[in-house]
């Protein structure tokens, strides 16, 4: 069984609830303010660990209380945090999240220490080999994402690239990913680029997924059970990577990922037990 390395962001999420999302220039009152753990990278690492994988987290936090608490949180979940770097004089990344009565969210990300990843994080990939999975997203500097993907592929590891939040990646990085994971909006942007995935997994929320043209339905969740869609895609990606690290075939990996995504919308926050 291989390991899952997640190279990506770690954020402190500040979440409030609104009846509906504001229009431009409009001020609404939020209900409550919750401080929780987020960041696409760490969300996916937590999901992979929950799915049973041996997980290594690679990223950066600030030298503040939020960063220290986050490292302890991941360590408590059995995640190897030896490659999480503390950046002196920098704040840990934050995300400002508003969740409406339907469970839909809007998010503003403040990168902080996530913007400081460099060749140190690329070098961390050197511990990977055949059977391991490197899981990447795009909330950290793209040169680091590209360097890590190429390094991992060269070492024989499987590379999974989640194109969120969407940014154009070099064609060779897209081509070596197995698979590229994109939602329906990111798929359109990817199709308009010059890059051609060798393997493409597209998520359509409650309408299921397609992987290289084969469709799998979503796990159904009753509307009244949908509390918060924040982190559902990350739960999907983390569980997918965990299953792929075991050598699971596509259909088994998808079932695990879809179950994780469905469970994620039934709790508040990007990660279970969100207090940080």
Order of alpha helices (4+ residues) and beta strands (2+ residues): beta-beta-beta-alpha-beta-alpha-beta-beta-beta-alpha-beta-alpha-beta-alpha-beta-alpha-beta-beta-beta-alpha-alpha
